[in-house]
Amino acid sequence: MAGTVRADRAVLSQSRQWPPAGRGGADAAHLFLQQWFNLSDPAVEEALYDSLAMRDFVGIDLGREPVPDETTVCRFRHLLETHDLGRQLFDEVQRHLTATGLKVATGTIVDATIISAPSSTKNAKKARDPEMHQTKKGNQWYFGMKAHIGIDSRTKLIHAAVATPANVADGTVLPDLLHGNETRVWGDQAYRGQRAVIRRHAPRAQDFVNRRYRHRGVVDEVERAKNRTKSKVRARVEHSIGVIKRVFGFAKARYRGLKKNAHRLLVTCALANLFMARRHLLRCQGE
């Protein structure tokens, strides 16, 4: 973990576009720390008092300045959300990785995953989050949002991320997940029938989206074999989604409202890229 923190410092030194913490304030390092360990606002304050390594990471010396309280952390996070600075942090991480030699190639894999949200109405407003919706997957109903991502087929690094309510079809977000220089695009059957969209937004790209191989109970074995071959590449996106959900704990929506969770998604994707590229970054630091 210490090595990964050292790798992150190179990004934080470039992404601090706000005044330094000082006198109990908060800055980008606090946000990265919060999302890295999946901490609530009160837990950030407690962790900083408890851990010397965390205080060193955010640059706090208790002999000269206090730890920012949970209200300060919350207000700072709201400031970032208001000005869409999560997108700038994500782009800054992309630029840093590019500078170290990890460039986005010409293959993109697209996919979406459901992020659950509380469906209970036992709250002050006696209502569920109006910006979240329900959707059916298989025989199971889910309530929440969808995280749509586009990753590089070679490095598995995320280069695009979009948050929508859970009832939005995967294919409608496809244009936002392409960078335009693709020569190949992979996706599951939720993206079939989007060849014209791919051609419009990535003119040189070949469509490697999985096709339907079963129709009226008849299985097309040739198409099924093609899908199996495509899925050997397409399956790489599951690793990136697994890092978002299992390593950084973004399997459930922590905040109320789509904008707040979209901001968290972008920051988490930036951290996921750092996590997946950690060995490469540490090698670059050792040179």
Buried (B, 14 or more C-beta within 10 A) or exposed (E): EEEBBBBBBBBBEBBBEBEEBEEEBBBBBBBBBBBBBBBEBEBBBEBBEEEEEBBEBBBBEEEEBBBBBBEBBBEBBEEBBEEEBBBBBBEBBBEBBEEBEBEBBBBBBBBBBBBBBBEEEEEEEEEBBEBBBBBEEEEEEBBBBBBBBBBBBBBBBBBBBBBBBBBBEBBEBBBBBBBEEBEBBBBBEBBBEBBEBBEEBBEEBBBBBBBEBEEEEEEBEEBBEBBEEBEEBBEBBEEBBEBBBEBBBBBEBBBBBBBBBBBBBBBBBBBBBBBBBBEBBEEBEEE
